[in-house]
Amino acid sequence: GGGIVVNGYARWLQIGNNRIIGNAGAFGGGIRIGHPDLAHEDAEEGLVYDNATNDRIRIHHNHIAKNGGRGGAGGGVSLHTGADRYLVDQNWICGNFSSGNGGGIGHLGLSTRGVIQDNMILFNESFAQAGPRSGGGIFISGQPGLEPVDVEDTLLLLSPGSGSVTIDSNVIRGNLAGAGDGGGIQLNNINGLDIEDNLNARGQWYRINLDNNMINNNVAGLAGGGILLQDAVRVFIR
C-alpha cells in the first residue's frame, strides 16, 4: 500500500505533519484510503462497490514526495470508495508517479463532498506504456458500471459517479500525463447513475467546483494539457 494504508471504518482520522517520501505500493504510493476494486452482491441493488466508510478523513500539512503507485489512482494520495467529506489541504505533493491514473492525487469511486484545497501539486506523473493513464496532477473519477441499467429500453453500463468534489486554491504546476489526458486535472465518470435516478432534479446530480486554482505548465500526451472533462456534466470552473 505504500507509506500509509487506511483500510476501512476510520471516520474522523487525521494524517498530518508527516514526511512521506520514497514509498511504493500496488494501488497507491504515499497515502492510500480504502480499496479501488472491492465489490459485493447486494440483495436489492445487485453488484455494488464496497463502501469503506472512511468518512471525514483529513490529510493536511504533509510533505508527500517521490512515491510510486503501480495501479489504482494516485501516486501521492489515493482516495477510494467511501471517503465521504474528506479534506486534503495544505500538503506539498511533489514528484510522485503512478502507472495508474493520477500522479499526485487520485479520487477513484463514489466519495461525495470531498475538498482538495491549498495544496502545492508539482511535477507529478502518470504513465503506462500499455494504455492511456490520465491526470498528471489530480484525477477524479467514478468507477465503471458493474451491471447494465435499462435506460429507455437500452441496457447501459452507468458509473455510480464520483460524488461532488471541490478543488480550491491549489497550485497545479508541471505535472505530466505521459500517455493520456489531463496533464493538470482529469475529471472522468463524474456522473452516471445519479442522473438516471434524478432525471428531473438537476440539483441532485454530482458537481465539481474548480475555484481559484493556478493550473500552469502541465503536459498531456493526448488531450487537455490543463484540464480534461469527460462524462462530467456539472462542472464549474471559476
N, C-alpha and C positions, 0 to 999 in steps of 0.2 A: 503493500500500500504506500510506500514512500516514507515521509517523515512522521506524519501523524495520521492515523486512521480512526474515524469515528463510525462505529457500526450502526447502532440504532437506539432509539429511546434516550436520546441525550439532550432533552429540552433544556434551554437556557444555558448551555455550555458556552464558556468564553475561552478563546485561544488568543492570547495577547502577549506582546513584548518578547517575542522569540526570534532567534536567527535560525532559519530552516534552510540549509544550504547543502546541495550536492546529494540529494536523496533520489531514489528511483523506485517505481512500483508499477504493477500491472495496469491499474486504472487511474493513477494519479501520482504525481511525484512529490509535491510538498505537503499539502493538507487535503485529505480526501474525506468527504462527508457522505456516508451512505454507499449504495451499490448501484451500478449502472444498469444491470440486466435482470435482476431478480423479479420473478412473476409467479402468480399462483392462480388457481381456479376458484372464482367466487360463485356461490350458488345462484346469485341474482344477476351479476354483471358479466359472468363468463371469465375469460382470461384477463387478468389485470396486473399491472406492475405493483410491486410491494411498496407500501408507504413506510419509510424508515422512522417516521415520527421524530425527526431531529429538528423540532420547531424552535425558532427564536435563537438560533446559534449566532454568536458574534465572533468574527475573526478580525482583529484590529492590531495596529501598531506592530506588525511583524515585518521582518526582512526575509523575503522568500525568493531565493536566487539559485540558479543553476541546478534546478531539479528536473527530473525527466519522467514522463508517463508513457507507457507502451501501448495505451489504448484508452477507451472511455473518453473522457473530456476533461481537459485541464492539466497542464504541466505543473503550474504553481498551486492553484486552488481548484478543487473538484467538488461540485455540489450536485448531488443526485436526488432522485425522487423522495419527497417527504421532508425537505428542509424549508418548510414554510416560514416566512417572515425572517429570513436570515439577514444579517448585516455584515458586509465585508467593507471595512473602512480604514483609511489611513495606513495602508500597507505599502511597502516597497516591493514590487513584484517584477523581477528583472532577470532576463537571460534564462528563462525556463523553456523546456521543449516538450512537445507531445507528438507521438506518432499517431494519436487520435486527433480529436478536434480541440481547439482552444489551447494555445500555447501558454497564455498567462492564467486566465480564469475560464473554467468550463462549468456551465449550468446545463445539465442534461436530465430531462424528466420533469415531472409536474411538481414544482415547488413555488407556490404563489406568494406574492407580496414581498419578494426579496429586494434588497437595496445594495448596490455597489457604489460607494461614494468616496471621494477624496483619496484615491489611490494613485500611485505612480506605477503605470503598467508599461514597461520599457523593454524593447529588444527581446521579446519572446517569440517562439516559432512553433508552428505546427507543420508537419511534413511526413508523408509516407509515399514511397515510390509506387506502391501497388494501387493507390486510388486517391481520389480527392480528399484532402483534410483541410478543414476551414477554421477561420477565426484565429488569426495570429495573436491578437491581444485578448479579446473576450469572445466566447462562444456561448450563445443562449439558444437552447433547442428543446422541444418536446421529443419524447421517444416515438418511434414508428408505431403505427397502429398494430394491435395484436389480433383482432377479429374483425371481419367485414361488417359494416353497418349499412342498412338499407336506406338509401337516400333517393327518393323519387324513383323507386323500382330499379335502382342501380346499386350494386354492392361496392362500397368503397372502404379502403383501409384508412381511417382517420386517426391522426395523432391525438392522444389525450391533451396535448398542448404543453406549454412550458409553465403556465401561470403568469401572472403580471409581475414585471420587474422594473425597477427604476435604476438607471445608470446615471449618476450625477457627479459633476465636478471632478472628473478624473483626467489625468494626463495620460494619453494613449499614444505612444510615440515609438517609431522604429520597429514595429512588430512585423512579422512575416508569415503569411500563409503560403508556404512554398509551392504547394501543388493543389491549391483550392481557392476558395472565395473568402472575401472579408479579411483583408490584412489587419485592420484595426478591430472591427466588430462584425461578427456574423450572427444574424438573427434568422432562425430556421424552425419551421414547425411550431411557431408560437401559438397558432390557432388550429383547431380541428374539431374535436367533439364539443368544445364549448360553444361553437357556432351552431352545430347541428342541434344541440339541446336548447338553444336560446335564439332561434332564428329571428324573432321579432323583438328581442331585447338586447340591443347592441351594447348597452351598459354592462351586460354580464360577460361580454367577450373579454378575453385576456388582452392586456395592453402593455406596451413597452414605452417608457419615458426615457429619452436620451436628452438630458438637460445639462448645459453649461460645461460640456467636455471639450478638451483640446485634443483633437484627433489629427495627427500630422506625421508625415514621413513614414507611413506604413505601406507595405507592398503585398499584393496578392498575385499568385501565379496565374490565376484565371480572371475573376471579375471582382470589382469592388475593393479598390485599394484601401479606402477608408472604412466604408460601411456596406454590407450586403444584406438585403432583405429578401426572404423567400418564405411564402406561406405565413406572412406576418401582416395582418390587415388593420391593426390599430396601433400604429407606431407614431409617436410624437417626438420630433427632433427639433429642439429649441436651443 
